[in-house]
């Protein structure tokens, strides 16, 4: 019984050695900055693509409309 468990444990450990390296061709592209997006008809009013200050202003406005304390009071 113990011998069987030992053999199964040894085979399980050896099975991990058979894993192939995962070095294939990747389609990974690094992310752009959030404000670097191109102009789109779906952008919020007042946002100009690529303008960090306008993006920050839009994000602050969006966060304030989602603030429950401000909405209720």
C-alpha positions in Angstrom: 0.0 0.0 0.0 2.8 2.4 1.0 4.8 1.3 -2.0 1.9 2.0 -4.3 1.4 5.5 -2.9 5.1 6.2 -3.2 5.1 5.1 -6.9 2.1 7.3 -7.6 3.7 10.2 -5.8 6.9 9.8 -7.8 5.1 9.6 -11.1 3.1 12.7 -10.2 6.3 14.6 -9.5 7.9 13.5 -12.7 4.8 14.5 -14.7 5.5 18.1 -13.9 8.9 17.8 -15.5 7.3 17.1 -18.9 5.8 20.6 -19.2 6.9 22.3 -22.4 8.2 25.9 -22.2 5.5 28.4 -23.2 7.6 30.6 -25.6 5.3 31.0 -28.5 4.7 34.1 -30.6 2.6 36.5 -28.6 0.2 39.2 -29.7 0.8 41.2 -26.6 0.8 45.0 -27.1 1.6 47.3 -24.3 -1.3 49.4 -23.1 -1.6 53.0 -24.1 -2.1 55.8 -21.6 -5.8 56.2 -20.9 -6.0 59.7 -22.2 -4.1 58.8 -25.4 -7.2 57.5 -27.2 -8.3 58.9 -30.5 -11.3 61.2 -30.9 -14.5 59.2 -31.1 -18.2 60.1 -31.3 -18.7 58.2 -28.1 -16.4 60.5 -26.0 -17.9 62.7 -23.4 -18.6 66.3 -24.3 -15.6 68.5 -23.8 -13.0 65.6 -24.1 -10.3 65.9 -26.7 -8.4 62.8 -27.5 -4.9 62.9 -26.2 -5.4 65.7 -23.8 -4.5 64.6 -20.2 -5.9 67.6 -18.5 -9.3 67.1 -20.2 -9.3 63.4 -19.4 -8.6 64.2 -15.7 -11.4 66.7 -15.6 -13.9 64.2 -17.2 -12.8 61.5 -14.7 -13.3 63.8 -11.7 -16.8 64.8 -13.0 -17.7 61.1 -13.5 -16.5 60.1 -10.0 -18.5 62.9 -8.4 -21.7 61.8 -10.1 -21.2 58.3 -8.8 -20.5 59.5 -5.2 -23.6 58.4 -3.1 -23.0 61.0 -0.5 -23.2 63.8 -3.1 -26.2 62.2 -4.8 -28.3 61.8 -1.7 -27.6 65.1 -0.1 
